[in-house]
Amino acid sequence: MSKEPLVSIIIPTYNRSDVFKRCLEHIEKLNYQPYEVIIVDASSNNETRRMIAEYNKIKYIKIDSSKRQQCRQRNIGIQKAKGEIVAFLDDDSLVYPDWLDEIVSAYSFSDNVGGVGGRALRGEHIYWDGKTPIGRIKNDGFLTEGFDGDPGGIIEVDHLIGCNMSYRKDVLDKIGNIDERFGYGGRWETELAIRVKKAGYKILYNPKAVVNHLGAAREGVKRFSLIYQYRMNRNHMYMLVKNYGFFNKKTMLYILKSTFIDIYKCLGRIVKAIIVSILNITAKAIGLFSAMRSK
């Protein structure tokens, strides 16, 4: 790559012009300057189109709202990108001023770096426990995250968080971009990272490349709802089988362990419900008995 490579920042959006305005305001304050912003807007209104008029370095792409799908929107952005590095943000990601400096500098940290990501904070609270390895795909097929954590320096990881990650454009061209069959519910970013590593590249996590991820509300499926959980589980299984095969150790252990956990949780809820019902019935019976004795 060149000494100061052009970075294409790709942001899909849908009917969130209010929070997206804050996202663009933070991008305008970046210290690193060779960048372009590619907005792929699937909004059902023109609020975003009107709002971006006051901002610089923006390439705006409007698509039909009926074709809204974030993986597809990101791929459209990749196709239009001119940069040597393609960076991905959500429309509710607020970048720190040195975010892009830290993303770009990490590409020279080690030979054969294909992707770099950073921290995604959610306010002041840090959820990382300080011990769990960040961004790993475990032998049992489960993932570790911890993307709000600071391990003290740049580390190599297996996957990144979608609201703060980047890849070399030539690497994405080589491996085939984002798999749109993931649709909604996540794991597309993990699957992309798996293919990048399979192609022989390293993926780094730089804790100094920071965004504040607001986790703003979206129209449609609520975050962590039953439908969201269904899609996440579907996508996780698809990711494992696609990349490792059905009879692979990771896949088989994930099926066994996750099924056991689901059954255990289900039985736990049933037992809890039975205990609560027994306590309620007992309390009513004692109350009735006490009332009858008082007469």
C-alpha positions in Angstrom: 0.0 0.0 0.0 1.0 3.6 -0.4 2.3 5.6 2.5 -1.0 7.4 3.1 -3.6 5.1 1.4 -7.0 6.4 0.4 -9.6 4.8 2.8 -13.2 4.2 1.6 -15.5 4.4 4.6 -18.7 2.4 3.8 -21.9 3.1 5.8 -25.2 1.4 5.1 -28.2 3.3 6.5 -32.0 3.1 6.7 -34.3 5.8 8.1 -32.0 7.0 10.8 -31.0 10.5 9.6 -31.0 11.9 13.1 -28.4 9.6 14.5 -26.5 9.3 11.2 -26.0 13.1 11.3 -24.0 12.5 14.5 -22.0 9.8 12.8 -21.0 12.2 9.9 -20.2 15.0 12.3 -17.6 12.8 14.0 -16.1 11.7 10.6 -15.7 15.3 9.7 -13.3 15.7 12.7 -11.0 12.9 11.6 -7.3 13.7 11.7 -6.5 11.4 8.8 -7.6 13.0 5.5 -7.2 10.7 2.5 -10.7 9.2 2.8 -14.0 9.0 1.0 -17.4 8.2 2.6 -19.7 5.9 0.7 -23.3 6.0 1.9 -25.7 3.3 0.7 -29.1 4.5 1.7 -32.1 2.3 1.6 -34.4 4.7 3.5 -38.0 5.0 2.6 -37.8 8.8 2.7 -35.4 11.5 1.5 -34.3 12.8 4.9 -30.8 11.3 4.6 -30.3 12.7 1.1 -31.2 16.2 2.3 -29.1 15.9 5.5 -25.8 14.9 3.8 -25.7 18.0 1.6 -23.6 19.9 4.1 -20.9 17.3 4.4 -17.7 16.7 2.3 -16.1 13.7 0.6 -19.4 11.8 0.3 -20.4 9.4 -2.4 -24.2 8.9 -2.1 -25.9 5.8 -3.4 -29.7 5.4 -3.1 -31.3 2.0 -3.4 -34.9 0.9 -3.2 -36.1 0.4 0.4 -37.6 -2.9 -0.6 -34.1 -4.2 -1.3 -32.8 -3.1 2.1 -30.3 -5.6 3.4 -27.0 -4.5 5.1 -24.8 -7.1 3.6 -26.0 -6.1 0.1 -25.6 -2.5 0.9 -22.0 -3.0 2.0 -21.2 -5.0 -1.1 -22.5 -2.1 -3.2 -20.2 0.2 -1.3 -17.2 -2.1 -1.9 -17.9 -2.1 -5.6 -17.9 1.7 -5.7 -14.8 2.1 -3.4 -11.7 3.7 -4.8 -9.6 3.3 -1.6 -6.8 0.8 -1.0 -8.4 0.2 2.4 -12.2 -0.4 2.9 -13.5 0.5 6.4 -16.9 -0.4 7.6 -19.0 1.6 10.1 -22.6 1.4 11.3 -24.6 4.6 10.9 -24.7 4.9 14.7 -20.9 4.6 15.1 -19.2 7.8 16.4 -15.5 7.7 15.5 -12.7 9.2 17.6 -10.5 11.8 15.8 -7.5 9.5 15.5 -9.6 6.4 14.6 -8.5 6.3 11.0 -4.8 7.0 11.9 -4.9 4.0 14.1 -6.6 1.8 11.5 -4.1 2.7 8.8 -1.0 2.5 11.0 -1.8 -1.1 12.1 -1.4 -2.3 8.5 2.3 -1.8 8.8 2.5 -3.5 12.2 3.1 -7.0 10.8 3.7 -8.6 7.4 0.7 -9.8 5.4 -2.0 -7.9 7.4 -5.3 -8.2 5.5 -7.7 -6.6 8.0 -7.7 -4.3 11.0 -10.5 -3.5 13.5 -10.8 -1.6 16.8 -12.8 -1.0 20.0 -16.5 -0.4 20.0 -17.4 1.3 23.3 -21.0 1.6 24.6 -20.8 4.5 27.0 -18.6 4.4 30.0 -19.1 0.8 31.1 -16.5 -1.9 29.9 -18.1 -5.3 29.5 -14.8 -7.2 28.7 -13.6 -9.1 31.8 -9.9 -8.4 31.1 -9.1 -12.2 30.8 -11.1 -13.7 28.0 -9.2 -13.6 24.7 -10.6 -11.0 22.4 -12.1 -11.9 19.0 -11.5 -15.7 18.9 -13.3 -18.6 17.3 -13.0 -21.4 19.9 -12.5 -25.1 19.2 -16.2 -25.7 20.2 -17.4 -23.3 17.5 -18.4 -20.5 20.0 -17.0 -17.0 19.7 -15.3 -14.7 22.1 -15.9 -11.0 21.6 -14.7 -8.4 24.1 -14.4 -5.7 21.4 -14.7 -3.0 24.0 -11.6 -4.2 25.7 -8.0 -2.9 25.7 -5.4 -5.7 25.9 -2.6 -3.1 26.1 -1.6 -3.2 22.4 -2.3 -4.5 18.9 -3.1 -8.2 18.9 -4.0 -10.8 16.3 -7.6 -12.0 16.3 -9.9 -14.4 14.4 -12.7 -12.0 13.7 -13.8 -8.4 14.2 -16.9 -6.4 15.0 -18.9 -5.1 12.1 -19.3 -1.5 13.3 -15.6 -0.9 13.4 -13.5 -2.9 11.0 -11.5 -2.6 7.8 -9.9 -4.7 5.0 -7.5 -4.2 2.2 -9.6 -3.7 -1.0 -7.4 -6.2 -3.0 -8.0 -8.9 -0.3 -11.8 -8.4 -0.6 -11.6 -8.6 -4.4 -9.7 -11.8 -4.0 -12.0 -13.6 -1.6 -15.3 -12.5 -3.0 -16.7 -9.8 -0.6 -19.6 -10.3 1.9 -21.9 -13.3 1.7 -25.4 -11.8 1.2 -27.1 -15.0 2.3 -26.5 -13.9 5.9 -29.2 -11.2 5.5 -29.9 -9.9 9.0 -28.7 -11.2 12.4 -24.9 -10.9 12.3 -22.1 -13.4 11.8 -21.4 -12.1 8.3 -18.5 -10.2 9.7 -17.1 -13.3 11.3 -17.5 -15.4 8.2 -15.7 -12.7 6.2 -12.8 -12.8 8.6 -12.6 -16.6 8.4 -12.2 -16.4 4.6 -9.6 -13.7 4.9 -7.5 -15.8 7.3 -8.0 -18.9 5.1 -6.5 -16.9 2.2 -3.4 -16.5 4.3 -3.8 -13.0 5.8 -3.6 -11.8 9.4 -6.3 -9.8 11.1 -5.4 -7.4 13.8 -7.3 -5.6 16.6 -6.0 -2.2 17.6 -7.6 -0.9 20.8 -6.6 2.6 20.0 -8.9 2.7 16.9 -12.0 3.6 18.9 -15.7 4.2 18.0 -18.6 4.8 20.4 -21.3 2.4 19.1 -24.7 3.9 20.2 -26.7 0.8 19.4 -29.6 3.0 18.3 -33.0 1.6 17.7 -33.9 0.3 14.2 -37.2 0.0 12.4 -38.4 -3.6 12.2 -36.9 -6.3 14.3 -35.9 -5.2 17.8 -32.3 -5.9 19.0 -32.1 -9.2 20.9 -35.8 -10.1 20.2 -36.8 -13.7 19.6 -36.6 -13.1 15.8 -33.1 -11.6 16.2 -32.0 -14.6 18.2 -33.4 -17.0 15.6 -31.5 -15.2 12.8 -28.3 -15.1 14.9 -28.5 -18.9 15.6 -29.3 -19.6 11.9 -26.4 -17.5 10.7 -24.0 -19.0 13.2 -24.7 -22.6 12.0 -24.5 -21.5 8.4 -21.2 -19.9 9.0 -19.7 -23.0 10.7 -21.0 -25.5 8.1 -20.0 -23.3 5.1 -16.4 -22.8 6.3 -15.6 -25.9 8.3 -18.1 -28.6 7.1 -20.8 -30.4 9.0 -18.5 -33.2 10.5 -15.8 -30.8 11.6 -14.9 -30.7 15.3 -16.0 -27.1 15.7 -19.4 -27.7 14.1 -20.1 -30.9 15.9 -19.1 -29.6 19.3 -21.1 -26.4 18.7 -24.3 -28.4 17.9 -23.9 -30.6 21.0 -22.9 -27.9 23.4 -25.4 -25.3 22.2 -28.3 -27.8 22.2 -27.4 -28.9 25.8 -27.4 -25.2 26.9 -30.7 -24.6 25.2 -32.3 -27.6 26.9 -30.8 -26.7 30.2 -32.1 -23.1 30.0 -35.5 -24.4 29.0 -35.7 -26.9 31.9 -34.5 -24.2 34.2 -37.4 -21.9 33.2 -39.9 -24.8 33.5 -38.6 -25.7 37.0 -38.7 -22.0 38.1 -42.2 -21.6 36.8 -43.4 -24.8 38.7 -41.7 -23.6 41.9 -43.3 -20.1 41.6 -46.7 -21.7 40.9 -46.4 -24.0 43.9 -45.4 -21.1 46.1 -48.3 -19.0 44.9 -50.9 -21.8 45.4 -49.4 -22.6 48.9 -49.6 -18.9 49.9 -53.2 -18.6 48.8 -54.1 -21.8 50.6 -52.5 -20.7 53.8 -54.2 -17.3 53.5 -57.5 -19.0 53.0 -56.9 -21.4 56.0 -55.9 -18.5 58.2 -59.0 -16.5 57.2 -61.3 -19.5 58.0 -59.7 -20.0 61.4 -60.1 -16.4 62.4 -63.9 -16.6 62.1 
